[in-house]
Amino acid sequence: MFEIELRIQDIDQVQKDAATKSIQKLVLQLISGLDMKGLELIVYTSAFKVDLISFQRSKSIQEGYTEALFGSAVAKVISYIENNHQKYTIFVTDILFWALFNEEAKDIAVHTLHHELAHVHIPISHLRSLVEMTF
């Protein structure tokens, strides 16, 4: 089972606990029917770029994220091998955390989270299909 970690500035522990429960419930709804084997952690962070690069370095994997004139990443799935198992951690910027609790912006925050969860599901399903075709 995955964990939710909130690295959000300006919220106290009571708010953090309530938000974590709310996000966990949302994720469980979104992953219905999806293969989430290997999903370890979903991190909402106020230091998206710093935390993302730090995590990539800690796993000795290629560092980077989209940052261009046309836009910058607001969420990213990190895929890595740990103890011979494929693992996934999703990083999401705090802008989308706050959007989850704003009725006008909630849809884009939910859509983005669902999109990132699909990145976890698709590689697993794709790999399983390749193995079945091979054997």
DOTITOR-543416 format. One record per residue: x, y, z of N, C-alpha, C in turn. Coordinates in steps of 0.1 Angstrom, whole numbers. Layout:
// residues N
+-------+-------+-------+-------+-------+-------+-------+-------+-------+
:  n_c1 :  n_c2 :  n_c3 : ca_c1 : ca_c2 : ca_c3 :  c_c1 :  c_c2 :  c_c3 :
+-------+-------+-------+-------+-------+-------+-------+-------+-------+
:     X :     Y :     Z :     X :     Y :     Z :     X :     Y :     Z :
...
+-------+-------+-------+-------+-------+-------+-------+-------+-------+
END
This chain:
// residues 135
+-------+-------+-------+-------+-------+-------+-------+-------+-------+
:  n_c1 :  n_c2 :  n_c3 : ca_c1 : ca_c2 : ca_c3 :  c_c1 :  c_c2 :  c_c3 :
+-------+-------+-------+-------+-------+-------+-------+-------+-------+
:     8 :   -12 :     0 :     0 :     0 :     0 :     9 :    12 :     0 :
:     5 :    22 :    -7 :    13 :    35 :    -9 :    10 :    44 :     4 :
:    19 :    53 :     5 :    18 :    63 :    15 :    16 :    77 :     9 :
:    10 :    86 :    16 :     9 :   100 :    12 :    18 :   108 :    22 :
:    27 :   117 :    16 :    35 :   125 :    24 :    33 :   140 :    20 :
:    30 :   148 :    30 :    28 :   162 :    27 :    39 :   170 :    32 :
:    46 :   177 :    23 :    57 :   186 :    27 :    53 :   200 :    23 :
:    42 :   204 :    29 :    35 :   217 :    25 :    37 :   227 :    36 :
:    41 :   239 :    32 :    44 :   250 :    41 :    30 :   255 :    46 :
:    30 :   261 :    57 :    18 :   268 :    63 :     6 :   259 :    66 :
:     8 :   246 :    69 :    -3 :   239 :    75 :     2 :   232 :    88 :
:    -7 :   231 :    97 :    -3 :   225 :   110 :    -6 :   210 :   109 :
:    -3 :   203 :   120 :    -4 :   188 :   120 :   -19 :   183 :   118 :
:   -28 :   190 :   125 :   -42 :   187 :   123 :   -47 :   188 :   109 :
:   -43 :   199 :   102 :   -46 :   201 :    88 :   -40 :   190 :    80 :
:   -27 :   187 :    83 :   -19 :   178 :    75 :   -26 :   164 :    76 :
:   -30 :   160 :    88 :   -36 :   147 :    90 :   -50 :   146 :    82 :
:   -58 :   157 :    83 :   -70 :   157 :    76 :   -68 :   157 :    61 :
:   -59 :   164 :    56 :   -56 :   165 :    42 :   -51 :   151 :    37 :
:   -42 :   145 :    45 :   -37 :   132 :    41 :   -48 :   122 :    39 :
:   -57 :   121 :    49 :   -69 :   112 :    48 :   -77 :   115 :    36 :
:   -80 :   128 :    33 :   -88 :   132 :    21 :   -81 :   127 :     8 :
:   -68 :   129 :     7 :   -60 :   126 :    -5 :   -60 :   111 :    -6 :
:   -58 :   104 :     5 :   -58 :    89 :     4 :   -71 :    83 :    -1 :
:   -82 :    89 :     4 :   -95 :    85 :    -1 :   -97 :    88 :   -16 :
:   -93 :    99 :   -20 :   -93 :   103 :   -34 :   -85 :    93 :   -43 :
:   -73 :    91 :   -39 :   -64 :    82 :   -46 :   -70 :    68 :   -47 :
:   -76 :    63 :   -36 :   -82 :    50 :   -37 :   -94 :    49 :   -47 :
:  -101 :    60 :   -48 :  -112 :    61 :   -58 :  -106 :    61 :   -72 :
:   -95 :    69 :   -74 :   -89 :    70 :   -87 :   -82 :    58 :   -92 :
:   -77 :    50 :   -83 :   -69 :    38 :   -88 :   -78 :    25 :   -90 :
:   -91 :    27 :   -87 :  -100 :    15 :   -89 :   -98 :    10 :  -103 :
:   -95 :    -3 :  -104 :   -92 :    -9 :  -117 :   -78 :    -7 :  -123 :
:   -70 :     0 :  -116 :   -56 :     2 :  -121 :   -47 :    -6 :  -113 :
:   -36 :   -10 :  -119 :   -25 :   -18 :  -113 :   -15 :    -9 :  -107 :
:   -15 :    -8 :   -94 :    -7 :     1 :   -87 :     5 :    -6 :   -79 :
:     7 :   -18 :   -83 :    18 :   -26 :   -77 :    31 :   -18 :   -79 :
:    38 :   -15 :   -68 :    51 :    -8 :   -69 :    49 :     7 :   -65 :
:    37 :    12 :   -64 :    35 :    26 :   -60 :    39 :    26 :   -45 :
:    49 :    34 :   -42 :    54 :    35 :   -28 :    48 :    47 :   -21 :
:    49 :    59 :   -28 :    47 :    71 :   -21 :    42 :    82 :   -31 :
:    33 :    90 :   -26 :    28 :   102 :   -33 :    32 :   114 :   -24 :
:    40 :   123 :   -29 :    46 :   134 :   -22 :    40 :   147 :   -27 :
:    33 :   155 :   -19 :    29 :   169 :   -23 :    39 :   178 :   -16 :
:    45 :   187 :   -23 :    56 :   194 :   -18 :    57 :   209 :   -22 :
:    60 :   217 :   -13 :    62 :   231 :   -15 :    76 :   234 :   -22 :
:    85 :   224 :   -21 :    98 :   225 :   -27 :    99 :   215 :   -38 :
:    91 :   215 :   -48 :    89 :   205 :   -58 :   103 :   202 :   -65 :
:   109 :   212 :   -71 :   121 :   210 :   -78 :   133 :   204 :   -70 :
:   134 :   210 :   -58 :   145 :   206 :   -49 :   143 :   192 :   -44 :
:   130 :   189 :   -40 :   127 :   175 :   -35 :   128 :   165 :   -46 :
:   124 :   168 :   -58 :   125 :   159 :   -69 :   139 :   155 :   -72 :
:   148 :   166 :   -74 :   162 :   163 :   -77 :   169 :   156 :   -66 :
:   166 :   159 :   -53 :   172 :   152 :   -42 :   168 :   138 :   -42 :
:   155 :   135 :   -45 :   151 :   121 :   -45 :   158 :   113 :   -56 :
:   159 :   119 :   -68 :   165 :   113 :   -79 :   180 :   110 :   -76 :
:   186 :   119 :   -70 :   200 :   117 :   -66 :   201 :   106 :   -55 :
:   192 :   105 :   -46 :   193 :    95 :   -36 :   191 :    81 :   -42 :
:   184 :    80 :   -53 :   182 :    67 :   -60 :   192 :    65 :   -71 :
:   201 :    74 :   -73 :   211 :    73 :   -84 :   205 :    71 :   -97 :
:   195 :    79 :  -100 :   188 :    78 :  -113 :   190 :    92 :  -120 :
:   187 :    92 :  -133 :   188 :   104 :  -141 :   180 :   116 :  -135 :
:   186 :   127 :  -133 :   180 :   139 :  -127 :   173 :   147 :  -138 :
:   162 :   153 :  -135 :   155 :   162 :  -144 :   140 :   162 :  -143 :
:   135 :   172 :  -150 :   120 :   174 :  -151 :   118 :   184 :  -162 :
:   106 :   185 :  -167 :   103 :   195 :  -177 :   103 :   209 :  -172 :
:   111 :   217 :  -178 :   112 :   231 :  -175 :   115 :   238 :  -188 :
:   105 :   245 :  -194 :   107 :   251 :  -208 :    99 :   263 :  -209 :
:   101 :   270 :  -220 :    93 :   282 :  -222 :    78 :   279 :  -223 :
:    74 :   268 :  -228 :    60 :   264 :  -229 :    54 :   259 :  -216 :
:    62 :   257 :  -206 :    57 :   252 :  -193 :    66 :   244 :  -185 :
:    63 :   242 :  -172 :    72 :   235 :  -163 :    64 :   224 :  -157 :
:    70 :   213 :  -153 :    64 :   202 :  -146 :    57 :   207 :  -133 :
:    45 :   201 :  -130 :    38 :   203 :  -118 :    36 :   190 :  -110 :
:    40 :   179 :  -118 :    39 :   166 :  -112 :    48 :   156 :  -120 :
:    53 :   146 :  -113 :    62 :   137 :  -120 :    63 :   124 :  -113 :
:    62 :   113 :  -121 :    64 :    99 :  -116 :    79 :    96 :  -117 :
:    84 :    91 :  -106 :    98 :    86 :  -106 :    98 :    71 :  -105 :
:   104 :    65 :  -115 :   105 :    50 :  -115 :   119 :    46 :  -112 :
:   120 :    36 :  -104 :   134 :    31 :   -99 :   133 :    17 :   -95 :
:   144 :    11 :   -95 :   145 :    -3 :   -90 :   151 :    -3 :   -76 :
:   144 :   -11 :   -67 :   149 :   -12 :   -53 :   147 :   -26 :   -49 :
:   157 :   -32 :   -44 :   157 :   -47 :   -40 :   151 :   -55 :   -51 :
:   156 :   -53 :   -64 :   151 :   -60 :   -75 :   136 :   -59 :   -78 :
:   130 :   -49 :   -73 :   116 :   -46 :   -76 :   114 :   -32 :   -82 :
:   105 :   -31 :   -92 :   101 :   -18 :   -98 :    93 :   -10 :   -88 :
:    97 :     2 :   -85 :    90 :    11 :   -75 :    87 :    24 :   -82 :
:    77 :    31 :   -76 :    73 :    44 :   -82 :    70 :    53 :   -70 :
:    74 :    66 :   -72 :    71 :    76 :   -63 :    66 :    88 :   -72 :
:    55 :    94 :   -67 :    49 :   105 :   -75 :    51 :   118 :   -67 :
:    57 :   128 :   -73 :    59 :   141 :   -67 :    49 :   151 :   -74 :
:    42 :   159 :   -65 :    32 :   168 :   -70 :    35 :   182 :   -63 :
:    34 :   193 :   -71 :    37 :   206 :   -65 :    26 :   210 :   -56 :
:    29 :   219 :   -46 :    19 :   224 :   -37 :     8 :   231 :   -43 :
:    10 :   237 :   -55 :    -1 :   244 :   -62 :   -13 :   235 :   -64 :
:   -10 :   222 :   -67 :   -20 :   212 :   -70 :   -26 :   207 :   -56 :
:   -18 :   208 :   -46 :   -23 :   204 :   -33 :   -34 :   214 :   -29 :
:   -31 :   227 :   -30 :   -41 :   237 :   -26 :   -53 :   237 :   -35 :
:   -51 :   234 :   -48 :   -62 :   233 :   -58 :   -72 :   222 :   -54 :
:   -67 :   211 :   -48 :   -76 :   200 :   -43 :   -87 :   205 :   -34 :
:   -84 :   216 :   -27 :   -94 :   221 :   -17 :  -100 :   234 :   -22 :
:  -100 :   237 :   -35 :  -106 :   249 :   -41 :  -116 :   244 :   -52 :
:  -128 :   246 :   -50 :  -138 :   240 :   -59 :  -136 :   245 :   -74 :
:  -131 :   257 :   -76 :  -129 :   262 :   -90 :  -117 :   255 :   -96 :
:  -107 :   250 :   -88 :   -95 :   245 :   -94 :   -94 :   230 :   -91 :
:  -103 :   224 :   -84 :  -102 :   210 :   -80 :  -101 :   200 :   -92 :
:  -108 :   202 :  -102 :  -108 :   193 :  -114 :   -94 :   191 :  -120 :
:   -87 :   202 :  -122 :   -74 :   201 :  -128 :   -64 :   193 :  -118 :
:   -66 :   196 :  -105 :   -57 :   189 :   -96 :   -60 :   174 :   -96 :
:   -73 :   170 :   -96 :   -77 :   156 :   -96 :   -72 :   150 :  -110 :
:   -74 :   157 :  -121 :   -70 :   151 :  -134 :   -55 :   149 :  -134 :
:   -48 :   158 :  -129 :   -33 :   157 :  -129 :   -29 :   145 :  -121 :
:   -34 :   143 :  -109 :   -31 :   132 :  -101 :   -35 :   119 :  -108 :
:   -47 :   118 :  -114 :   -51 :   106 :  -121 :   -41 :   103 :  -133 :
:   -37 :   114 :  -140 :   -28 :   112 :  -151 :   -15 :   106 :  -146 :
:    -9 :   111 :  -135 :     3 :   105 :  -129 :     1 :    91 :  -125 :
:   -10 :    88 :  -119 :   -13 :    74 :  -115 :   -14 :    65 :  -127 :
:   -19 :    70 :  -138 :   -19 :    62 :  -150 :    -5 :    59 :  -155 :
:     5 :    67 :  -153 :    18 :    64 :  -157 :    24 :    52 :  -149 :
:    19 :    50 :  -137 :    23 :    39 :  -129 :    16 :    26 :  -134 :
:     3 :    27 :  -138 :    -4 :    16 :  -143 :     0 :    11 :  -156 :
:     3 :    20 :  -165 :     6 :    16 :  -179 :    19 :     9 :  -180 :
:    30 :    13 :  -174 :    42 :     5 :  -176 :    40 :    -9 :  -170 :
:    33 :   -11 :  -159 :    31 :   -24 :  -153 :    23 :   -33 :  -163 :
:    12 :   -27 :  -168 :     3 :   -35 :  -177 :    11 :   -38 :  -190 :
:    19 :   -29 :  -195 :    26 :   -31 :  -207 :    37 :   -42 :  -205 :
:    44 :   -41 :  -194 :    54 :   -51 :  -191 :    48 :   -65 :  -190 :
:    36 :   -66 :  -183 :    29 :   -79 :  -181 :    25 :   -84 :  -195 :
:    20 :   -76 :  -204 :    16 :   -80 :  -217 :    28 :   -85 :  -225 :
:    40 :   -79 :  -224 :    52 :   -83 :  -231 :    56 :   -97 :  -226 :
:    56 :   -99 :  -213 :    60 :  -112 :  -207 :    50 :  -123 :  -212 :
:    37 :  -120 :  -212 :    28 :  -130 :  -216 :    30 :  -133 :  -231 :
:    33 :  -123 :  -239 :    36 :  -126 :  -253 :    49 :  -134 :  -256 :
:    58 :  -132 :  -247 :    71 :  -138 :  -248 :    71 :  -153 :  -244 :
:    63 :  -156 :  -234 :    63 :  -169 :  -229 :    50 :  -176 :  -232 :
+-------+-------+-------+-------+-------+-------+-------+-------+-------+
END
